[in-house]
């Protein structure tokens, strides 16, 4: 489980570095690149089974994409993965650097 926490942490840190720059796509791109790099350190042979890249041609992990170190000794898993920058309430919020408040 710690390996996957590391993947999410790296993605969150990378997308946070784009905060306030006004480019929503940069947060996604940074998060996905960081996820791919972090996955390359995990001893597993993983296949993405839920992704967003093919749905809207975003810089996301794609269904069927292979992640992990692979090899005979690696754990074989199917990973349902979603972009952390979208799941943490929005690339636009990250791009503008604004918080989201419920004013109801």
N, CA, C and O atoms as CSV, one atom per row, in Angstrom:
chain,resi,resn,atom,element,x,y,z
A,1,UNK,N,N,0.824,-1.198,0.000
A,1,UNK,CA,C,0.000,0.000,0.000
A,1,UNK,C,C,0.866,1.260,0.000
A,1,UNK,O,O,0.510,2.259,-0.624
A,2,UNK,N,N,1.987,1.214,0.690
A,2,UNK,CA,C,2.869,2.369,0.759
A,2,UNK,C,C,3.376,2.806,-0.599
A,2,UNK,O,O,3.577,3.996,-0.839
A,3,UNK,N,N,3.585,1.837,-1.499
A,3,UNK,CA,C,4.040,2.170,-2.852
A,3,UNK,C,C,3.024,3.049,-3.572
A,3,UNK,O,O,3.392,3.984,-4.284
A,4,UNK,N,N,1.745,2.743,-3.381
A,4,UNK,CA,C,0.699,3.489,-4.071
A,4,UNK,C,C,0.487,4.857,-3.431
A,4,UNK,O,O,0.147,5.823,-4.115
A,5,UNK,N,N,0.688,4.934,-2.124
A,5,UNK,CA,C,0.630,6.235,-1.456
A,5,UNK,C,C,1.721,7.137,-2.025
A,5,UNK,O,O,1.494,8.323,-2.260
A,6,UNK,N,N,2.898,6.573,-2.242
A,6,UNK,CA,C,4.007,7.335,-2.820
A,6,UNK,C,C,3.646,7.855,-4.212
A,6,UNK,O,O,3.979,8.992,-4.548
A,7,UNK,N,N,2.979,7.051,-5.016
A,7,UNK,CA,C,2.562,7.475,-6.361
A,7,UNK,C,C,1.644,8.693,-6.257
A,7,UNK,O,O,1.815,9.668,-6.989
A,8,UNK,N,N,0.675,8.636,-5.352
A,8,UNK,CA,C,-0.271,9.742,-5.180
A,8,UNK,C,C,0.438,10.984,-4.635
A,8,UNK,O,O,0.172,12.100,-5.081
A,9,UNK,N,N,1.339,10.786,-3.674
A,9,UNK,CA,C,2.084,11.922,-3.124
A,9,UNK,C,C,2.882,12.643,-4.207
A,9,UNK,O,O,2.858,13.871,-4.294
A,10,UNK,N,N,3.580,11.877,-5.020
A,10,UNK,CA,C,4.388,12.480,-6.083
A,10,UNK,C,C,3.523,13.263,-7.061
A,10,UNK,O,O,3.905,14.345,-7.505
A,11,UNK,N,N,2.357,12.716,-7.396
A,11,UNK,CA,C,1.457,13.408,-8.311
A,11,UNK,C,C,0.929,14.698,-7.697
A,11,UNK,O,O,0.856,15.727,-8.369
A,12,UNK,N,N,0.563,14.645,-6.430
A,12,UNK,CA,C,0.035,15.828,-5.751
A,12,UNK,C,C,1.094,16.924,-5.654
A,12,UNK,O,O,0.801,18.096,-5.890
A,13,UNK,N,N,2.311,16.545,-5.310
A,13,UNK,CA,C,3.397,17.527,-5.194
A,13,UNK,C,C,3.680,18.165,-6.549
A,13,UNK,O,O,3.855,19.380,-6.649
A,14,UNK,N,N,3.723,17.340,-7.588
A,14,UNK,CA,C,4.012,17.860,-8.934
A,14,UNK,C,C,2.929,18.819,-9.404
A,14,UNK,O,O,3.238,19.876,-9.954
A,15,UNK,N,N,1.661,18.465,-9.196
A,15,UNK,CA,C,0.588,19.352,-9.653
A,15,UNK,C,C,0.532,20.617,-8.804
A,15,UNK,O,O,0.174,21.680,-9.311
A,16,UNK,N,N,0.878,20.522,-7.532
A,16,UNK,CA,C,0.872,21.707,-6.665
A,16,UNK,C,C,1.890,22.748,-7.139
A,16,UNK,O,O,1.701,23.947,-6.933
A,17,UNK,N,N,2.949,22.289,-7.764
A,17,UNK,CA,C,3.966,23.219,-8.262
A,17,UNK,C,C,3.449,24.094,-9.404
A,17,UNK,O,O,4.075,25.096,-9.749
A,18,UNK,N,N,2.314,23.722,-9.988
A,18,UNK,CA,C,1.730,24.519,-11.067
A,18,UNK,C,C,0.673,25.492,-10.546
A,18,UNK,O,O,0.122,26.274,-11.321
A,19,UNK,N,N,0.388,25.454,-9.260
A,19,UNK,CA,C,-0.691,26.256,-8.687
A,19,UNK,C,C,-0.491,27.747,-8.961
A,19,UNK,O,O,0.591,28.297,-8.760
A,20,UNK,N,N,-1.564,28.377,-9.423
A,20,UNK,CA,C,-1.566,29.812,-9.655
A,20,UNK,C,C,-0.939,30.250,-10.966
A,20,UNK,O,O,-0.814,31.449,-11.213
A,21,UNK,N,N,-0.545,29.318,-11.806
A,21,UNK,CA,C,0.101,29.675,-13.070
A,21,UNK,C,C,-0.883,29.900,-14.212
A,21,UNK,O,O,-0.485,30.305,-15.304
A,22,UNK,N,N,-2.168,29.639,-13.967
A,22,UNK,CA,C,-3.188,29.910,-14.969
A,22,UNK,C,C,-3.317,28.885,-16.079
A,22,UNK,O,O,-3.960,29.160,-17.093
A,23,UNK,N,N,-2.726,27.713,-15.917
A,23,UNK,CA,C,-2.768,26.683,-16.968
A,23,UNK,C,C,-3.326,25.385,-16.404
A,23,UNK,O,O,-2.584,24.604,-15.808
A,24,UNK,N,N,-4.648,25.137,-16.585
A,24,UNK,CA,C,-5.255,23.925,-16.031
A,24,UNK,C,C,-4.616,22.636,-16.556
A,24,UNK,O,O,-4.504,21.658,-15.818
A,25,UNK,N,N,-4.202,22.629,-17.813
A,25,UNK,CA,C,-3.590,21.427,-18.377
A,25,UNK,C,C,-2.240,21.113,-17.765
A,25,UNK,O,O,-1.830,19.952,-17.729
A,26,UNK,N,N,-1.549,22.125,-17.288
A,26,UNK,CA,C,-0.231,21.902,-16.694
A,26,UNK,C,C,-0.322,21.074,-15.414
A,26,UNK,O,O,0.561,20.262,-15.139
A,27,UNK,N,N,-1.375,21.270,-14.635
A,27,UNK,CA,C,-1.558,20.492,-13.404
A,27,UNK,C,C,-1.753,19.019,-13.739
A,27,UNK,O,O,-1.148,18.148,-13.116
A,28,UNK,N,N,-2.598,18.748,-14.724
A,28,UNK,CA,C,-2.814,17.364,-15.158
A,28,UNK,C,C,-1.528,16.745,-15.684
A,28,UNK,O,O,-1.158,15.635,-15.301
A,29,UNK,N,N,-0.854,17.469,-16.562
A,29,UNK,CA,C,0.367,16.943,-17.180
A,29,UNK,C,C,1.424,16.638,-16.117
A,29,UNK,O,O,2.052,15.580,-16.147
A,30,UNK,N,N,1.614,17.557,-15.189
A,30,UNK,CA,C,2.613,17.357,-14.133
A,30,UNK,C,C,2.260,16.158,-13.265
A,30,UNK,O,O,3.130,15.362,-12.912
A,31,UNK,N,N,0.979,16.029,-12.922
A,31,UNK,CA,C,0.543,14.917,-12.072
A,31,UNK,C,C,0.763,13.569,-12.767
A,31,UNK,O,O,1.267,12.623,-12.162
A,32,UNK,N,N,0.384,13.496,-14.025
A,32,UNK,CA,C,0.497,12.225,-14.751
A,32,UNK,C,C,1.960,11.845,-14.971
A,32,UNK,O,O,2.325,10.679,-14.816
A,33,UNK,N,N,2.790,12.805,-15.325
A,33,UNK,CA,C,4.215,12.496,-15.501
A,33,UNK,C,C,4.826,12.002,-14.197
A,33,UNK,O,O,5.626,11.066,-14.196
A,34,UNK,N,N,4.451,12.629,-13.091
A,34,UNK,CA,C,4.970,12.202,-11.787
A,34,UNK,C,C,4.465,10.805,-11.427
A,34,UNK,O,O,5.207,10.001,-10.862
A,35,UNK,N,N,3.198,10.518,-11.756
A,35,UNK,CA,C,2.645,9.192,-11.481
A,35,UNK,C,C,3.397,8.126,-12.270
A,35,UNK,O,O,3.752,7.080,-11.727
A,36,UNK,N,N,3.635,8.392,-13.532
A,36,UNK,CA,C,4.341,7.407,-14.358
A,36,UNK,C,C,5.743,7.146,-13.818
A,36,UNK,O,O,6.179,5.998,-13.734
A,37,UNK,N,N,6.459,8.232,-13.446
A,37,UNK,CA,C,7.806,8.060,-12.887
A,37,UNK,C,C,7.757,7.265,-11.585
A,37,UNK,O,O,8.585,6.380,-11.368
A,38,UNK,N,N,6.798,7.574,-10.725
A,38,UNK,CA,C,6.691,6.874,-9.443
A,38,UNK,C,C,6.306,5.411,-9.652
A,38,UNK,O,O,6.829,4.532,-8.966
A,39,UNK,N,N,5.404,5.141,-10.584
A,39,UNK,CA,C,5.024,3.755,-10.870
A,39,UNK,C,C,6.225,2.939,-11.339
A,39,UNK,O,O,6.297,1.739,-11.074
A,40,UNK,N,N,7.169,3.576,-12.034
A,40,UNK,CA,C,8.349,2.863,-12.529
A,40,UNK,C,C,9.232,2.328,-11.412
A,40,UNK,O,O,10.130,1.528,-11.673
A,41,UNK,N,N,9.001,2.749,-10.177
A,41,UNK,CA,C,9.793,2.281,-9.039
A,41,UNK,C,C,9.087,1.183,-8.255
A,41,UNK,O,O,9.671,0.614,-7.332
A,42,UNK,N,N,7.835,0.874,-8.607
A,42,UNK,CA,C,7.040,-0.108,-7.858
A,42,UNK,C,C,7.254,-1.500,-8.441
A,42,UNK,O,O,7.138,-1.701,-9.650
A,43,UNK,N,N,7.567,-2.455,-7.572
A,43,UNK,CA,C,7.785,-3.833,-8.012
A,43,UNK,C,C,6.442,-4.509,-8.256
A,43,UNK,O,O,5.890,-5.179,-7.384
A,44,UNK,N,N,5.944,-4.315,-9.454
A,44,UNK,CA,C,4.673,-4.915,-9.869
A,44,UNK,C,C,4.613,-4.910,-11.378
A,44,UNK,O,O,5.347,-4.181,-12.044
A,45,UNK,N,N,3.742,-5.722,-11.898
A,45,UNK,CA,C,3.391,-5.702,-13.310
A,45,UNK,C,C,1.931,-5.259,-13.353
A,45,UNK,O,O,1.019,-6.079,-13.241
A,46,UNK,N,N,1.720,-3.961,-13.516
A,46,UNK,CA,C,0.374,-3.414,-13.426
A,46,UNK,C,C,-0.205,-3.043,-14.770
A,46,UNK,O,O,0.517,-2.713,-15.711
A,47,UNK,N,N,-1.521,-3.104,-14.842
A,47,UNK,CA,C,-2.266,-2.686,-16.027
A,47,UNK,C,C,-3.358,-1.734,-15.575
A,47,UNK,O,O,-4.139,-2.065,-14.683
A,48,UNK,N,N,-3.422,-0.559,-16.180
A,48,UNK,CA,C,-4.476,0.394,-15.858
A,48,UNK,C,C,-5.781,-0.126,-16.450
A,48,UNK,O,O,-5.852,-0.411,-17.645
A,49,UNK,N,N,-6.814,-0.250,-15.618
A,49,UNK,CA,C,-8.107,-0.742,-16.096
A,49,UNK,C,C,-9.174,0.348,-16.099
A,49,UNK,O,O,-10.195,0.208,-16.772
A,50,UNK,N,N,-8.954,1.422,-15.363
A,50,UNK,CA,C,-9.832,2.580,-15.410
A,50,UNK,C,C,-8.928,3.795,-15.529
A,50,UNK,O,O,-8.105,4.052,-14.650
A,51,UNK,N,N,-9.077,4.534,-16.604
A,51,UNK,CA,C,-8.271,5.731,-16.824
A,51,UNK,C,C,-9.136,6.779,-17.481
A,51,UNK,O,O,-10.309,6.536,-17.768
A,52,UNK,N,N,-8.560,7.948,-17.721
A,52,UNK,CA,C,-9.325,9.023,-18.333
A,52,UNK,C,C,-8.741,9.523,-19.639
A,52,UNK,O,O,-9.398,10.282,-20.352
A,53,UNK,N,N,-7.536,9.121,-19.971
A,53,UNK,CA,C,-6.850,9.669,-21.132
A,53,UNK,C,C,-7.600,9.505,-22.433
A,53,UNK,O,O,-7.693,10.440,-23.227
A,54,UNK,N,N,-8.136,8.315,-22.652
A,54,UNK,CA,C,-8.814,8.083,-23.929
A,54,UNK,C,C,-10.174,8.752,-23.985
A,54,UNK,O,O,-10.713,8.957,-25.072
A,55,UNK,N,N,-10.740,9.096,-22.838
A,55,UNK,CA,C,-12.071,9.692,-22.831
A,55,UNK,C,C,-12.049,11.114,-23.380
A,55,UNK,O,O,-12.902,11.481,-24.188
A,56,UNK,N,N,-11.086,11.909,-22.950
A,56,UNK,CA,C,-11.061,13.297,-23.402
A,56,UNK,C,C,-9.688,13.717,-23.928
A,56,UNK,O,O,-9.363,14.903,-23.968
A,57,UNK,N,N,-8.897,12.737,-24.327
A,57,UNK,CA,C,-7.561,12.976,-24.867
A,57,UNK,C,C,-6.717,13.843,-23.935
A,57,UNK,O,O,-5.904,14.655,-24.378
A,58,UNK,N,N,-6.927,13.653,-22.661
A,58,UNK,CA,C,-6.172,14.387,-21.649
A,58,UNK,C,C,-4.858,13.652,-21.384
A,58,UNK,O,O,-4.703,12.487,-21.751
A,59,UNK,N,N,-3.918,14.340,-20.745
A,59,UNK,CA,C,-2.628,13.692,-20.446
A,59,UNK,C,C,-2.769,12.773,-19.238
A,59,UNK,O,O,-2.201,13.041,-18.179
A,60,UNK,N,N,-3.520,11.697,-19.398
A,60,UNK,CA,C,-3.836,10.812,-18.277
A,60,UNK,C,C,-3.281,9.422,-18.523
A,60,UNK,O,O,-2.744,9.126,-19.591
A,61,UNK,N,N,-3.419,8.585,-17.521
A,61,UNK,CA,C,-3.110,7.176,-17.700
A,61,UNK,C,C,-4.226,6.573,-18.555
A,61,UNK,O,O,-5.398,6.911,-18.396
A,62,UNK,N,N,-3.846,5.686,-19.452
A,62,UNK,CA,C,-4.785,5.114,-20.408
A,62,UNK,C,C,-5.156,3.693,-20.025
A,62,UNK,O,O,-4.340,2.963,-19.464
A,63,UNK,N,N,-6.379,3.302,-20.323
A,63,UNK,CA,C,-6.811,1.927,-20.119
A,63,UNK,C,C,-5.889,1.019,-20.920
A,63,UNK,O,O,-5.676,1.231,-22.114
A,64,UNK,N,N,-5.349,0.012,-20.258
A,64,UNK,CA,C,-4.441,-0.928,-20.897
A,64,UNK,C,C,-2.975,-0.550,-20.751
A,64,UNK,O,O,-2.100,-1.349,-21.086
A,65,UNK,N,N,-2.690,0.649,-20.259
A,65,UNK,CA,C,-1.304,1.077,-20.083
A,65,UNK,C,C,-0.619,0.200,-19.033
A,65,UNK,O,O,-1.198,-0.115,-17.993
A,66,UNK,N,N,0.611,-0.182,-19.323
A,66,UNK,CA,C,1.403,-1.010,-18.409
A,66,UNK,C,C,2.212,-0.106,-17.493
A,66,UNK,O,O,2.863,0.829,-17.960
A,67,UNK,N,N,2.179,-0.376,-16.193
A,67,UNK,CA,C,2.922,0.403,-15.212
A,67,UNK,C,C,3.671,-0.537,-14.279
A,67,UNK,O,O,3.314,-1.708,-14.143
A,68,UNK,N,N,4.693,-0.024,-13.650
A,68,UNK,CA,C,5.480,-0.817,-12.710
A,68,UNK,C,C,6.743,-1.349,-13.348
A,68,UNK,O,O,6.961,-1.220,-14.552
A,69,UNK,N,N,7.572,-1.956,-12.506
A,69,UNK,CA,C,8.838,-2.525,-12.975
A,69,UNK,C,C,8.639,-3.760,-13.835
A,69,UNK,O,O,9.486,-4.079,-14.670
A,70,UNK,N,N,7.532,-4.455,-13.639
A,70,UNK,CA,C,7.266,-5.672,-14.405
A,70,UNK,C,C,8.144,-6.816,-13.950
A,70,UNK,O,O,8.631,-6.832,-12.819
A,71,UNK,N,N,8.337,-7.758,-14.824
A,71,UNK,CA,C,9.188,-8.901,-14.508
A,71,UNK,C,C,8.432,-10.008,-13.795
A,71,UNK,O,O,7.320,-9.816,-13.304
A,72,UNK,N,N,9.068,-11.173,-13.752
A,72,UNK,CA,C,8.435,-12.362,-13.174
A,72,UNK,C,C,8.222,-12.221,-11.671
A,72,UNK,O,O,7.268,-12.784,-11.134
A,73,UNK,N,N,9.092,-11.480,-10.981
A,73,UNK,CA,C,8.985,-11.352,-9.535
A,73,UNK,C,C,8.007,-10.290,-9.074
A,73,UNK,O,O,7.690,-10.219,-7.887
A,74,UNK,N,N,7.522,-9.462,-9.988
A,74,UNK,CA,C,6.630,-8.377,-9.599
A,74,UNK,C,C,5.213,-8.851,-9.356
A,74,UNK,O,O,4.762,-9.828,-9.953
A,75,UNK,N,N,4.508,-8.147,-8.471
A,75,UNK,CA,C,3.090,-8.445,-8.231
A,75,UNK,C,C,2.324,-8.100,-9.489
A,75,UNK,O,O,2.587,-7.071,-10.113
A,76,UNK,N,N,1.380,-8.944,-9.871
A,76,UNK,CA,C,0.534,-8.663,-11.020
A,76,UNK,C,C,-0.750,-8.042,-10.501
A,76,UNK,O,O,-1.470,-8.657,-9.714
A,77,UNK,N,N,-1.036,-6.830,-10.938
A,77,UNK,CA,C,-2.255,-6.175,-10.481
A,77,UNK,C,C,-2.929,-5.457,-11.638
A,77,UNK,O,O,-2.313,-5.160,-12.661
A,78,UNK,N,N,-4.203,-5.190,-11.444
A,78,UNK,CA,C,-4.952,-4.316,-12.330
A,78,UNK,C,C,-5.247,-3.076,-11.512
A,78,UNK,O,O,-5.802,-3.173,-10.418
A,79,UNK,N,N,-4.887,-1.927,-12.020
A,79,UNK,CA,C,-5.025,-0.687,-11.257
A,79,UNK,C,C,-6.120,0.181,-11.838
A,79,UNK,O,O,-6.101,0.512,-13.024
A,80,UNK,N,N,-7.067,0.547,-11.005
A,80,UNK,CA,C,-8.078,1.521,-11.381
A,80,UNK,C,C,-7.534,2.864,-10.931
A,80,UNK,O,O,-7.453,3.132,-9.733
A,81,UNK,N,N,-7.165,3.701,-11.874
A,81,UNK,CA,C,-6.473,4.932,-11.519
A,81,UNK,C,C,-7.136,6.119,-12.153
A,81,UNK,O,O,-7.579,6.058,-13.300
A,82,UNK,N,N,-7.207,7.208,-11.407
A,82,UNK,CA,C,-7.820,8.445,-11.881
A,82,UNK,C,C,-6.852,9.575,-11.574
A,82,UNK,O,O,-6.145,9.522,-10.567
A,83,UNK,N,N,-6.808,10.568,-12.398
A,83,UNK,CA,C,-5.897,11.692,-12.189
A,83,UNK,C,C,-6.132,12.349,-10.840
A,83,UNK,O,O,-7.252,12.769,-10.548
A,84,UNK,N,N,-5.096,12.447,-10.011
A,84,UNK,CA,C,-5.277,13.086,-8.711
A,84,UNK,C,C,-5.586,14.567,-8.811
A,84,UNK,O,O,-6.257,15.107,-7.931
A,85,UNK,N,N,-5.126,15.235,-9.839
A,85,UNK,CA,C,-5.399,16.672,-9.929
A,85,UNK,C,C,-6.879,16.939,-10.182
A,85,UNK,O,O,-7.406,17.955,-9.728
A,86,UNK,N,N,-7.555,16.045,-10.896
A,86,UNK,CA,C,-8.992,16.206,-11.094
A,86,UNK,C,C,-9.745,15.759,-9.846
A,86,UNK,O,O,-10.696,16.421,-9.431
A,87,UNK,N,N,-9.343,14.668,-9.257
A,87,UNK,CA,C,-10.044,14.129,-8.101
A,87,UNK,C,C,-9.883,14.993,-6.855
A,87,UNK,O,O,-10.667,14.842,-5.918
A,88,UNK,N,N,-8.921,15.873,-6.807
A,88,UNK,CA,C,-8.792,16.748,-5.637
A,88,UNK,C,C,-9.451,18.093,-5.906
A,88,UNK,O,O,-8.976,19.132,-5.449
A,89,UNK,N,N,-10.529,18.062,-6.637
A,89,UNK,CA,C,-11.402,19.203,-6.865
A,89,UNK,C,C,-10.918,20.213,-7.874
A,89,UNK,O,O,-11.132,21.412,-7.697
A,90,UNK,N,N,-10.284,19.767,-8.907
A,90,UNK,CA,C,-10.216,20.602,-10.072
A,90,UNK,C,C,-8.899,21.197,-10.513
A,90,UNK,O,O,-8.136,21.762,-9.730
A,91,UNK,N,N,-8.672,21.046,-11.800
A,91,UNK,CA,C,-7.496,21.642,-12.398
A,91,UNK,C,C,-7.637,23.154,-12.500
A,91,UNK,O,O,-6.643,23.873,-12.402
A,92,UNK,N,N,-8.860,23.647,-12.695
A,92,UNK,CA,C,-9.046,25.095,-12.774
A,92,UNK,C,C,-8.727,25.764,-11.439
A,92,UNK,O,O,-8.139,26.845,-11.412
A,93,UNK,N,N,-9.110,25.129,-10.336
A,93,UNK,CA,C,-8.787,25.683,-9.024
A,93,UNK,C,C,-7.278,25.714,-8.809
A,93,UNK,O,O,-6.736,26.680,-8.273
A,94,UNK,N,N,-6.618,24.659,-9.229
A,94,UNK,CA,C,-5.159,24.618,-9.112
A,94,UNK,C,C,-4.538,25.703,-9.982
A,94,UNK,O,O,-3.615,26.395,-9.551
A,95,UNK,N,N,-5.036,25.852,-11.195
A,95,UNK,CA,C,-4.473,26.832,-12.135
A,95,UNK,C,C,-4.607,28.258,-11.611
A,95,UNK,O,O,-3.698,29.072,-11.773
A,96,UNK,N,N,-5.745,28.556,-10.981
A,96,UNK,CA,C,-5.954,29.917,-10.498
A,96,UNK,C,C,-5.409,30.125,-9.096
A,96,UNK,O,O,-5.191,31.259,-8.672
A,97,UNK,N,N,-5.187,29.025,-8.372
A,97,UNK,CA,C,-4.686,29.138,-7.010
A,97,UNK,C,C,-5.753,29.523,-6.011
A,97,UNK,O,O,-5.437,29.923,-4.891
A,98,UNK,N,N,-7.019,29.408,-6.400
A,98,UNK,CA,C,-8.125,29.758,-5.509
A,98,UNK,C,C,-8.642,28.533,-4.783
A,98,UNK,O,O,-8.572,27.417,-5.297
A,99,UNK,N,N,-9.155,28.747,-3.603
A,99,UNK,CA,C,-9.805,27.679,-2.844
A,99,UNK,C,C,-11.259,27.595,-3.275
A,99,UNK,O,O,-11.828,28.555,-3.795
A,100,UNK,N,N,-11.848,26.432,-3.049
A,100,UNK,CA,C,-13.266,26.254,-3.347
A,100,UNK,C,C,-14.017,26.292,-2.028
A,100,UNK,O,O,-13.750,25.493,-1.131
A,101,UNK,N,N,-14.955,27.221,-1.910
A,101,UNK,CA,C,-15.734,27.362,-0.681
A,101,UNK,C,C,-17.197,27.156,-0.992
A,101,UNK,O,O,-17.689,27.591,-2.033
A,102,UNK,N,N,-17.887,26.498,-0.096
A,102,UNK,CA,C,-19.315,26.337,-0.214
A,102,UNK,C,C,-19.947,27.503,0.547
A,102,UNK,O,O,-19.890,27.541,1.776
A,103,UNK,N,N,-20.540,28.441,-0.165
A,103,UNK,CA,C,-21.107,29.632,0.481
A,103,UNK,C,C,-22.620,29.526,0.633
A,103,UNK,O,O,-23.309,30.543,0.709
A,104,UNK,N,N,-23.139,28.300,0.678
A,104,UNK,CA,C,-24.602,28.157,0.794
A,104,UNK,C,C,-25.071,28.355,2.210
A,104,UNK,O,O,-26.268,28.269,2.482
